[in-house]
Structure formats: C-alpha cells, structure tokens
Amino acid sequence: MEHVIGVDLGTSAVKVLLVDRNGNVKGEWTETYPLYQPHSGYSEQNPEDWVEKTIVALRKLLEVSHVSPDSVAGLSFSGQMHGLVLLDKERNVLRNAILWNDTRTTEECREIEEKVGKETLLSIAKNRALEGFTLPKLLWVKKHEPHLYQRAYTFLLPKDYVRFRLTGHIAMEYSDAAGTLLLDVENKTWSQLICDILDIDVQLCPPLVESTAYVGTLLPEIAEETGLPANVKVFAGGADNACGAVGAGILSEGRMMCSIGTSGVVLAYEQTGKKDFAGKVHYFNHAKPDAYYIMGVTLAAGYSFDWWKRTFMEDVPFADIVQRAYESPIGANGLLFAPYLVGERTPYADADIRASFIGIDSSQTKWDFARAVMEGITFSLNESVEMIKASGKTVESVVSIGGGAKSREWLQLQADIFAIPVEKLKNEQGPGLGAAMIAAYGCGWFDSLEQCSDMFKQVELVVEPQKEAVVRYQELFAIYREIYPQTKEITRKLKAFRS
C-alpha cells in the first residue's frame, strides 16, 4: 500500500506522520529543538535546527514504521505561522528566525497602523497589526539591524524554509502568506501599496503558490540522508491552523473547529474573502484553494487550566479534576473566571488585561474553582463563536480537538456553552494529518480535499447540547461579558505592581 507523510513543524518540535490510503496512521516520530530568548520578549530559533531535526525525524519514521521507503508517494508540510526567516542572495540564513510569540515589535505595529491606516490595512490584509505577524518583524530588522536588512534577498516562513532546504524550491503558499500582513488576502497577491508606504521592496516577497501545489521532489542528498526515494512528490502545505482545519474536516460552510491547547482557537470555514470583521477575528486564506477561514484566539486556554492545576492541585490527575469539577453545578456556585492570565487576543487584543475570579464565597470548594476555570476558558472561546454566528453564519457542528476533547465532561461544557453539537475524533492528529491529506490529494488519491476528509476523518462521539444547560449558560455568559470592561482599568493600574 502507498503512503504519504505529513511534516508538522511546531514551536517546540517537529512531528512527522506516515499515513496510508485509508487515513490510518502507520507511524510517527517527534524531534525537539531549542528556543532562544536572549532578551525579555524575544523568541527565536535557528532554522538549521528545524532542517536537521526534520531529516532525523523522517529517517526515524521509516525505521519505526517498517514500511518500504518506495511506498512513500508524497510529502507535505504544516508549520508554525508568522516566523521571519531572512535569506541573502546566496540563499543563506542571515539571522535566527524571529517567531510568532516574539513581542519586541509593538512600536513597529503602531508605525504600520499610523502609516498604512487601520482601515486600509484591514481592507487589504484583513487583520490588525499585532506583534505576532511577520511584517512588524521585518520592519524591526530594517530599523535595528540595517546591515542585515540591506543584505536580505527574500524571506520565508518556517515550514517554507524547511521545504526549500529539502527541495531547493523557494515559494510561500497563501495560508501562511496571509499571516504576514503583506498579502492582499482577497486578491491573493503581495500588496504593492503596503510595501510602498512602508518602503519595502516588494521583490523581497517570495513567489506565491497554492497549499496543494506540487513544488518538486527531494534533493538527492536529502533523499540519501532520510532514506526516502528521490522521486517523492512534495507539496507546498499550509499554516498550522489551516492544516488543522483540513485535518478536522473544516472544508465547507457550517463547519467549525475548537482547539484547546496552550492557547485556544475557534476556526470557521469562510467561502469568500469579502466580509468585514473589523479586525476582531483573524481572517486568512485556507489551505483549500480559493477558500478562507476566520479565527478567534484565547491566549491562555489550556494554559489557564494548567496554571490552576500546577498552582493548587499539582498532584491531582487531569481526569480527576475535570470529573470532580463537573459535579459542581453550572456557574460553579456563583463563581466566574476570566482567563486573561497573559492578556487576551479575541475580541479585545489587550496585552495588559489580567485574569479574575469574580464572586468568591467562603462556601465554595476547590472543585468549584476548577469548574469556574473550565467554564471561563470555554466562555472566552464562545466570544469568538458568537462573533462568527453574528456574521450570519449557520454553524451545524463543532469539531473539538486538544485538551478540551480529552474528557466527556468538557465536551459537554462546550456543547452547552456553544449551543452547538460537538464532535470528538477517533484519531486526532491535528495539523500533521492535514499536511498528509494535502499530500494525498496532491498525489491524486482523491478528487478533492473534501473527498479525502470523508475517508481520513473518523468521528468517535457527538455530544449534543442540553436545552436547560444552554439557557443557564446564556444567562451566565452575559454576566461573564461584563468582566472585561469592568476590570480592564483596574488591571492596567496594577501593572505597576507586577514583578
């Protein structure tokens, strides 16, 4: 049987999956690499680490899966978004990559908004200027490292750089390019206007391709190092969230995904690039050609639960906390939690806001607090769900992945708070599976990504919302939404007292 490989280049590790024609994972391997933080707010990685570890992971994958290398027909990529990799004319890396979670570029974000104008930026790039995006990083290098900027010939994003090193082909695909703030998202071209206003040579921007585009085969030396045949077909791939959407089957209207990892993501399919969300949600090109997705982000989703467990219930297993917390009634006996531990992204984009427990009473137990944390995380995600619904979308179901899908109780919380049926997948592999699906489609195994999804995506459980719980949560959510406007100034004043 033939196989394809999905390479998922994450922030802490690269994970590779070997998948057969039926969507069964026949092998996987993970290799970690370091993160460098030379100053407060800085977050960098060495692109050579990505390449080295990807090669090792591919070689190990073949060893542990015991399949013939000749059975591997195609390979594609998923990757962490926004990271800046600068190359010189000889295609050598000029400096460490500046990552998505690097926060040094606040001044550059204000410069973009002032010079380009917020409305113009939203009309073209569809997103606000935030520190995570690529354009502010490019401007930071231009301002603070002009000797390097002057030598820059082009730039790539993380997975595009790894793909270049494996194939020799330089390109960027649309789903990742949409996260640069330089792409005209609707028209799928680099924005000459934004480049001109900010004095950036548009020639720095690499050629653009579809996520499903065939970009070549492995270089002979890479084939030798990995053990893969040199004729493996390589396809461009997509941004991690776009590939996560492919893997979860978010490929048509009415489909939504909720991912609770360290951060939380609510992502919905969008057929057109013409809608105006006023920058309240991210608006990106999909890995599916000529489609889009909208996305809201909770910065401290699973991180809030992990903080609670680590600080107050370190020795209690995750499953036990969730089960006991679920025994607490809706509303946690009058307790609310706003999960703003590290600020918030959607819908507030506020780096200064901080978390709150509201309604603490001496009768409440630690299990009430745990339930409040779970409900607060889900309420924050529901802010994005509600905005997506308000745009006129009909959402028929939500695919839940990540930590929030690991327990029946939390799945029920999501169904009740979102008021939408929630699906749990049998074999959740996230963005790596989406990358493998792109390769499977590219190899001609399926006529469309939707057809591939019908084969690869397997639903284990559908959790229906409970009518009485939905009503109670709607009342509670209205109270939750009062927390941010009434605490933002208080937490801003408290900033002076943070260590």
Buried (B, 14 or more C-beta within 10 A) or exposed (E): EBBBBBBBBBBEEBBBBBBBBEBEBBBBBBBEBEBEEEEEEBBBBBBEBBBBBBBBBBBBBBEEBEBEBEBBBBBBBBBBBBBBBBBBEEBEBBBBBBBBBBBBBBEBBEBBBEBBEBEBBBBBBBBBBBBBBBBBBBBBBBEEBEEBBEBBBBBBBBBBBBBBBBBBBBBBBBBBBBBBBBBBBBEBBBBEBBBEBBEBEBEBBBEBBBBBBBBBBBBEEBBEBBBBBEEBBBBBBBBBBBBBBBBBBBBEEEBBBBBBBBBBBBBBBBEEBEBEBEBBBBBBBBBBBEBBBBBBBBBBBBBBBBBBBEEEBEEEEBEEBBBBBBEBEBBBBBBBBBBBBBBBBBBBBBBBBBBBBBBEEEEBBBBBBBBBBBBBBBBBBBBBBBBBBEBEBEBEBBBBBBBBBBBBBBBBBBBBBBBBBBBBBEBBBBBBBBBBBBBBBBBEBBEEBBBBBBBBBBEEEEBEBBEEBBEBBEEBBEEBBEBBEEBBEEBEEEEEEEE
